[in-house]
Amino acid sequence: MAFADRNFAAAARVGADTGGNDMTDLAALKREARRKGTPPERLLELARMGPELAREVARSDNTLPDILARLVNIQPDDLPTLQKVAANKRTPAQTLTELAAHPQAEVVWWAAGNPATPLACLEALTEHPAPKVRSWLVSNPVMPLSVLVRWQHEFPHLTYQALKTLVEYGEGAEFSAEELTRALILTDLIPAPAALRLLPFPEFHRTLLQNADKIAASVRPQILAQLQGETP
Protein backbone atom coordinates (compact mmCIF):
# COMPACT_ATOMS: atom_id res chain seq x y z
CA MET A 1 0.00 0.00 0.00
CA ALA A 2 1.39 3.43 -0.93
CA PHE A 3 2.24 5.92 1.81
CA ALA A 4 -0.63 8.29 0.84
CA ASP A 5 -3.05 5.34 0.77
CA ARG A 6 -1.96 4.31 4.27
CA ASN A 7 -2.63 7.84 5.52
CA PHE A 8 -6.09 7.82 3.93
CA ALA A 9 -6.85 4.44 5.41
CA ALA A 10 -5.74 5.63 8.86
CA ALA A 11 -7.99 8.68 8.58
CA ALA A 12 -10.89 6.47 7.50
CA ARG A 13 -10.34 4.19 10.52
CA VAL A 14 -10.33 7.20 12.85
CA GLY A 15 -13.54 8.46 11.32
CA ALA A 16 -15.14 5.06 11.76
CA ASP A 17 -13.97 4.82 15.35
CA THR A 18 -15.47 8.20 16.21
CA GLY A 19 -18.66 7.86 14.21
CA GLY A 20 -17.64 10.57 11.75
CA ASN A 21 -17.49 10.55 7.99
CA ASP A 22 -15.06 13.38 7.20
CA MET A 23 -11.74 14.86 8.28
CA THR A 24 -13.27 17.00 11.05
CA ASP A 25 -12.99 14.11 13.50
CA LEU A 26 -9.34 13.55 12.62
CA ALA A 27 -8.52 17.25 13.14
CA ALA A 28 -10.19 17.20 16.56
CA LEU A 29 -8.32 14.06 17.57
CA LYS A 30 -5.02 15.59 16.46
CA ARG A 31 -5.69 18.55 18.75
CA GLU A 32 -6.48 16.13 21.57
CA ALA A 33 -3.20 14.29 20.92
CA ARG A 34 -1.25 17.54 21.31
CA ARG A 35 -3.27 18.99 24.17
CA LYS A 36 -1.67 19.37 27.56
CA GLY A 37 -3.49 17.27 30.11
CA THR A 38 -4.68 14.48 27.82
CA PRO A 39 -4.33 11.35 29.99
CA PRO A 40 -1.52 8.94 29.06
CA GLU A 41 -3.99 6.10 28.51
CA ARG A 42 -5.88 8.24 26.01
CA LEU A 43 -2.67 9.17 24.19
CA LEU A 44 -1.85 5.50 23.76
CA GLU A 45 -5.37 4.86 22.52
CA LEU A 46 -5.05 7.66 19.98
CA ALA A 47 -1.66 6.41 18.80
CA ARG A 48 -3.12 2.96 18.18
CA MET A 49 -5.83 4.42 15.93
CA GLY A 50 -3.30 5.10 13.21
CA PRO A 51 0.00 6.76 12.29
CA GLU A 52 -1.54 10.20 11.72
CA LEU A 53 -2.40 10.48 15.40
CA ALA A 54 0.73 8.69 16.60
CA ARG A 55 2.80 11.41 14.90
CA GLU A 56 0.93 14.12 16.78
CA VAL A 57 1.54 12.36 20.09
CA ALA A 58 5.21 11.89 19.19
CA ARG A 59 5.90 15.51 18.34
CA SER A 60 4.09 17.06 21.30
CA ASP A 61 6.12 18.70 24.06
CA ASN A 62 3.42 17.53 26.48
CA THR A 63 3.90 13.80 25.89
CA LEU A 64 5.52 11.97 28.80
CA PRO A 65 8.81 10.09 28.22
CA ASP A 66 7.21 6.71 28.91
CA ILE A 67 4.56 7.29 26.23
CA LEU A 68 7.20 8.37 23.71
CA ALA A 69 9.11 5.15 24.35
CA ARG A 70 6.00 3.04 23.81
CA LEU A 71 5.17 4.73 20.51
CA VAL A 72 8.13 2.97 18.90
CA ASN A 73 6.38 -0.37 19.43
CA ILE A 74 2.90 0.93 18.61
CA GLN A 75 3.88 2.28 15.17
CA PRO A 76 7.17 0.50 14.41
CA ASP A 77 6.83 0.78 10.63
CA ASP A 78 5.81 4.44 10.38
CA LEU A 79 8.99 6.42 9.74
CA PRO A 80 7.44 9.86 10.47
CA THR A 81 6.37 8.65 13.93
CA LEU A 82 9.83 7.27 14.64
CA GLN A 83 11.42 10.49 13.38
CA LYS A 84 9.31 12.62 15.69
CA VAL A 85 10.08 10.37 18.66
CA ALA A 86 13.80 10.63 17.81
CA ALA A 87 13.54 14.43 17.63
CA ASN A 88 11.57 14.90 20.85
CA LYS A 89 13.79 16.12 23.69
CA ARG A 90 11.61 14.28 26.21
CA THR A 91 12.30 10.87 24.68
CA PRO A 92 14.20 8.59 27.12
CA ALA A 93 17.90 8.05 26.51
CA GLN A 94 17.47 4.31 25.97
CA THR A 95 14.87 4.88 23.24
CA LEU A 96 17.06 7.48 21.55
CA THR A 97 19.96 5.04 21.60
CA GLU A 98 17.79 2.39 19.94
CA LEU A 99 16.57 4.84 17.29
CA ALA A 100 20.16 5.93 16.61
CA ALA A 101 20.80 2.33 15.56
CA HIS A 102 17.77 2.19 13.26
CA PRO A 103 18.51 0.80 9.77
CA GLN A 104 16.93 3.85 8.12
CA ALA A 105 19.19 6.92 8.11
CA GLU A 106 16.05 9.08 7.92
CA VAL A 107 15.36 8.07 11.53
CA VAL A 108 18.97 8.11 12.72
CA TRP A 109 19.67 11.72 11.77
CA TRP A 110 16.84 12.99 13.99
CA ALA A 111 18.43 11.22 16.95
CA ALA A 112 21.79 12.64 15.89
CA GLY A 113 20.44 16.16 16.19
CA ASN A 114 18.69 15.66 19.54
CA PRO A 115 20.59 17.16 22.52
CA ALA A 116 18.97 14.52 24.74
CA THR A 117 20.70 11.67 22.91
CA PRO A 118 23.50 10.26 25.13
CA LEU A 119 26.92 11.62 24.28
CA ALA A 120 28.39 8.13 23.92
CA CYS A 121 25.76 7.37 21.31
CA LEU A 122 26.47 10.61 19.44
CA GLU A 123 30.19 9.86 19.42
CA ALA A 124 29.46 6.40 17.98
CA LEU A 125 27.45 8.04 15.19
CA THR A 126 30.52 9.94 14.03
CA GLU A 127 31.33 6.75 12.09
CA HIS A 128 27.92 6.61 10.40
CA PRO A 129 28.26 6.38 6.60
CA ALA A 130 25.42 8.81 5.81
CA PRO A 131 26.70 12.41 5.37
CA LYS A 132 23.37 13.83 6.56
CA VAL A 133 23.72 12.01 9.88
CA ARG A 134 27.12 13.62 10.40
CA SER A 135 25.68 16.97 9.33
CA TRP A 136 22.99 16.75 12.02
CA LEU A 137 25.61 15.67 14.53
CA VAL A 138 27.67 18.80 14.03
CA SER A 139 24.52 20.89 14.45
CA ASN A 140 23.85 19.27 17.82
CA PRO A 141 24.84 21.77 20.56
CA VAL A 142 26.20 19.04 22.83
CA MET A 143 28.74 17.71 20.33
CA PRO A 144 32.31 18.15 21.62
CA LEU A 145 34.42 20.85 20.01
CA SER A 146 36.98 18.23 19.05
CA VAL A 147 34.45 16.67 16.68
CA LEU A 148 33.44 20.01 15.19
CA VAL A 149 37.05 20.94 14.51
CA ARG A 150 37.62 17.62 12.78
CA TRP A 151 34.64 18.17 10.48
CA GLN A 152 34.98 21.91 10.05
CA HIS A 153 35.95 21.73 6.39
CA GLU A 154 33.54 18.90 5.52
CA PHE A 155 30.52 21.01 6.50
CA PRO A 156 30.93 24.67 5.48
CA HIS A 157 27.73 25.63 7.29
CA LEU A 158 29.66 25.25 10.56
CA THR A 159 31.88 28.17 9.59
CA TYR A 160 28.87 30.13 8.38
CA GLN A 161 27.07 29.65 11.72
CA ALA A 162 30.23 30.64 13.58
CA LEU A 163 30.58 33.82 11.53
CA LYS A 164 26.96 34.73 12.27
CA THR A 165 27.55 34.19 16.00
CA LEU A 166 30.48 36.60 16.00
CA VAL A 167 28.55 39.22 14.04
CA GLU A 168 25.56 38.97 16.38
CA TYR A 169 27.70 39.05 19.51
CA GLY A 170 27.80 42.57 20.92
CA GLU A 171 24.50 43.50 19.26
CA GLY A 172 22.23 42.50 22.10
CA ALA A 173 22.51 38.74 21.69
CA GLU A 174 23.73 36.70 24.63
CA PHE A 175 26.13 33.81 24.12
CA SER A 176 27.86 31.54 26.57
CA ALA A 177 31.63 31.30 26.74
CA GLU A 178 31.45 27.88 25.10
CA GLU A 179 29.34 29.20 22.20
CA LEU A 180 31.82 32.01 21.63
CA THR A 181 34.71 29.58 21.85
CA ARG A 182 33.09 27.40 19.20
CA ALA A 183 32.66 30.39 16.93
CA LEU A 184 36.22 31.61 17.42
CA ILE A 185 37.67 28.15 16.82
CA LEU A 186 35.57 27.43 13.74
CA THR A 187 36.56 30.75 12.19
CA ASP A 188 40.24 30.12 13.05
CA LEU A 189 40.46 33.20 15.28
CA ILE A 190 41.92 31.19 18.14
CA PRO A 191 43.87 27.90 17.94
CA ALA A 192 41.60 24.92 18.56
CA PRO A 193 44.09 22.88 20.68
CA ALA A 194 44.64 25.78 23.08
CA ALA A 195 40.94 26.54 23.43
CA LEU A 196 40.11 22.88 24.04
CA ARG A 197 42.66 22.76 26.85
CA LEU A 198 41.49 26.02 28.44
CA LEU A 199 37.72 25.69 28.04
CA PRO A 200 37.13 23.73 31.30
CA PHE A 201 38.62 26.54 33.40
CA PRO A 202 36.26 29.29 34.70
CA GLU A 203 38.98 31.95 34.39
CA PHE A 204 39.13 31.30 30.66
CA HIS A 205 35.35 31.81 30.46
CA ARG A 206 35.57 35.15 32.25
CA THR A 207 38.49 36.37 30.16
CA LEU A 208 36.82 35.31 26.93
CA LEU A 209 33.53 36.99 27.77
CA GLN A 210 35.37 40.19 28.69
CA ASN A 211 37.38 40.28 25.48
CA ALA A 212 35.32 38.46 22.87
CA ASP A 213 33.47 41.62 21.87
CA LYS A 214 36.79 43.35 21.14
CA ILE A 215 37.93 40.34 19.13
CA ALA A 216 34.67 40.15 17.20
CA ALA A 217 34.51 43.91 16.62
CA SER A 218 38.04 44.02 15.28
CA VAL A 219 37.23 41.50 12.56
CA ARG A 220 33.52 42.25 12.08
CA PRO A 221 33.95 44.05 8.73
CA GLN A 222 35.90 41.09 7.34
CA ILE A 223 33.34 38.68 8.78
CA LEU A 224 30.44 40.57 7.23
CA ALA A 225 32.23 40.62 3.90
CA GLN A 226 32.76 36.86 4.12
CA LEU A 227 29.14 36.24 5.10
CA GLN A 228 27.96 38.11 2.03
CA GLY A 229 29.88 35.65 -0.11
CA GLU A 230 28.87 32.54 1.84
CA THR A 231 25.75 30.41 1.78
CA PRO A 232 24.37 28.69 4.87
For each residue, the residues with C-beta under 8 A, 3 or more apart:
1: 5 6 9
2: 5 6
3: 6 7
4: 7 8
5: 1 2 8 9
6: 1 2 3 9 10 51
7: 3 4 10 11 51 52
8: 4 5 11 12
9: 1 5 6 12 13 50
10: 6 7 13 14 49 50 51 52 53
11: 7 8 14 15 23 26 50 52
12: 8 9 15 16
13: 9 10 16 17 49 50
14: 10 11 17 18 20 25 26 29 49 50 52 53
15: 11 12 18 20 21 22 23 25 26
16: 12 13 19
17: 13 14 49
18: 14 15 25 29
19: 16 25
20: 14 15 24 25 26
21: 15
22: 15 25
23: 11 15 26 27
24: 20 27 28
25: 14 15 18 19 20 22 28 29
26: 11 14 15 20 23 29 30 52 53
27: 23 24 30 31
28: 24 25 31 32
29: 14 18 25 26 32 33 46 49 53
30: 26 27 33 34 52 53 56
31: 27 28 34 35
32: 28 29 35 38 42 46
33: 29 30 38 43 46 47 53 56 57 60
34: 30 31 56 57 59 60 62
35: 31 32 38 62
36: 62
37: 62
38: 32 33 35 42 43 46 62
39: 42 43
40: 43 44 64 66 67
41: 44 45
42: 32 38 39 45 46
43: 33 38 39 40 46 47 57 63 67
44: 40 41 47 48 67 70 74
45: 41 42 48 49
46: 29 32 33 38 42 43 49 53 54 56 57
47: 33 43 44 53 54 57 58 67 70 71 74 75
48: 44 45 54 74
49: 10 13 14 17 29 45 46 53
50: 9 10 11 13 14 53 54
51: 6 7 10 54 55 75 78 80 81
52: 7 10 11 14 26 30 55 56
53: 10 14 26 29 30 33 46 47 49 50 56 57
54: 46 47 48 50 51 57 58 71 74 75 78 81
55: 51 52 58 59 78 80 81 84
56: 30 33 34 46 52 53 59 60
57: 33 34 43 46 47 53 54 60 63 67 71
58: 47 54 55 63 68 71 81 84 85 88
59: 34 55 56 84 87 88
60: 33 34 56 57 63 88
61: 88 90
62: 34 35 36 37 38
63: 43 57 58 60 67 68 88 90
64: 40 67 68 90
65: 68 69 90 91 92
66: 40 69 70 92
67: 40 43 44 47 57 63 64 70 71
68: 58 63 64 65 71 85 88 90 91 92 95
69: 65 66 72 91 92 94 95
70: 44 47 66 67 73 74
71: 47 54 57 58 67 68 74 75 81 85
72: 69 75 76 82 85 95 98 99
73: 70 76
74: 44 47 48 54 70 71
75: 47 51 54 71 72 78 81 82
76: 72 73 82
77:
78: 51 54 55 75 81 82
79: 82 83 104 106 107
80: 51 55 83 84
81: 51 54 55 58 71 75 78 84 85
82: 72 75 76 78 79 85 86 99 102 104 107
83: 79 80 86 87 106 107 110
84: 55 58 59 80 81 87 88 110
85: 58 68 71 72 81 82 88 91 95 99
86: 82 83 91 96 99 100 102 107 108 110 111 114
87: 59 83 84 110 111 113 114
88: 58 59 60 61 63 68 84 85 91 114
89: 114 115 116
90: 61 63 64 65 68 116
91: 65 68 69 85 86 88 95 96 99 114 116
92: 65 66 68 69 95 96
93: 96 97 116 117 118
94: 69 97 98
95: 68 69 72 85 91 92 98 99
96: 86 91 92 93 99 100 111 114 116 117 118 121
97: 93 94 100 101 117 118 121
98: 72 94 95 101 102
99: 72 82 85 86 91 95 96 102 107 108 110 111
100: 86 96 97 108 111 112 117 121 122 124 125
101: 97 98 108
102: 82 86 98 99 107 108 111
103:
104: 79 82 107 108
105: 108 109 128 130 132 133
106: 79 83 109 110
107: 79 82 83 86 99 102 104 110 111
108: 86 99 100 101 102 104 105 111 112 125 128 130 133
109: 105 106 112 113 130 132 133 135 136
110: 83 84 86 87 99 106 107 113 114 136
111: 86 87 96 99 100 102 107 108 114 117 121 125
112: 100 108 109 117 122 125 128 133 134 136 137 140
113: 87 109 110 136 137 139 140
114: 86 87 88 89 91 96 110 111 117 140
115: 89 140 141 142
116: 89 90 91 93 96
117: 93 96 97 100 111 112 114 121 122 140
118: 93 96 97 121 122
119: 122 123 142 144
120: 123 124
121: 96 97 100 111 117 118 124 125
122: 100 112 117 118 119 125 126 137 140 142 143
123: 119 120 126 144 147
124: 100 120 121 127
125: 100 108 111 112 121 122 128 133 134 137
126: 122 123 134 137 147
127: 124
128: 105 108 112 125 133 134
129:
130: 105 108 109 133 134
131: 134 135
132: 105 109 135 136
133: 105 108 109 112 125 128 130 136 137
134: 112 125 126 128 130 131 137 138 151 154 155
135: 109 131 132 138 139 155 157
136: 109 110 112 113 132 133 139 140
137: 112 113 122 125 126 133 134 140 143 147
138: 134 135 143 147 148 151 155 158
139: 113 135 136 157
140: 112 113 114 115 117 122 136 137 143
141: 115
142: 115 119 122
143: 122 137 138 140 147 148
144: 119 123 147 148
145: 148 149 181 182 185 192 195 196 199
146: 149 150 196
147: 123 126 137 138 143 144 150 151
148: 138 143 144 145 151 152 158 182 185 186
149: 145 146 152 185 186 192 196
150: 146 147
151: 134 138 147 148 154 155 158
152: 148 149 155 158 159 186
153: 156
154: 134 151
155: 134 135 138 151 152 158
156: 153 159 160 230
157: 135 139 160 161 232
158: 138 148 151 152 155 161 162 186
159: 152 156 162 163 186 187 230
160: 156 157 163 164 227 230 231 232
161: 157 158 164 165 183 186 232
162: 158 159 165 166 182 183 184 185 186 187
163: 159 160 166 167 183 187 223 226 227 230
164: 160 161 167 168 227
165: 161 162 168 169 175 179 180 182 183
166: 162 163 169 180 183 184 187 189 216 219 220 223
167: 163 164 171 216 220 223 224 227
168: 164 165 171 173 175
169: 165 166 173 175 180 183 212 213 216
170: 173 213 216 217
171: 167 168
172:
173: 168 169 170
174:
175: 165 168 169 179 180 183
176: 179 180
177: 180 181 199 204 205 206 208 209
178: 181 182 199 205
179: 165 175 176 182 183
180: 165 166 169 175 176 177 183 184 208 209 212
181: 145 177 178 184 185 190 195 199 208
182: 145 148 162 165 178 179 185 186
183: 161 162 163 165 166 169 175 179 180 186 187
184: 162 166 180 181 187 189 190 195 212 215
185: 145 148 149 162 181 182 188 189 190 191 192 195
186: 148 149 152 158 159 161 162 182 183
187: 159 162 163 166 183 184 223
188: 185
189: 166 184 185 215 219
190: 181 184 185 194 195
191: 185 194 195
192: 145 149 185 195 196
193: 196 197
194: 190 191 197 198
195: 145 181 184 185 190 191 192 198 199
196: 145 146 149 192 193 199
197: 193 194
198: 194 195 201 204
199: 145 177 178 181 195 196 204 205
200: 204
201: 198 204 205
202: 205 206
203: 206 207
204: 177 198 199 200 201 207 208
205: 177 178 199 201 202 208 209
206: 177 202 203 209 210
207: 203 204 210 211
208: 177 180 181 204 205 211 212
209: 177 180 205 206 212
210: 206 207
211: 207 208 214 215
212: 169 180 184 208 209 215 216
213: 169 170 216 217
214: 211 217 218
215: 184 189 211 212 218 219
216: 166 167 169 170 212 213 219 220 223
217: 170 213 214 220
218: 214 215
219: 166 189 215 216 222 223
220: 166 167 216 217 223 224
221: 224 225
222: 219 225 226
223: 163 166 167 187 216 219 220 226 227
224: 167 220 221 227 228
225: 221 222 228 229
226: 163 222 223 229 230
227: 160 163 164 167 223 224 230
228: 224 225
229: 225 226
230: 156 159 160 163 226 227
231: 160
232: 157 160 161
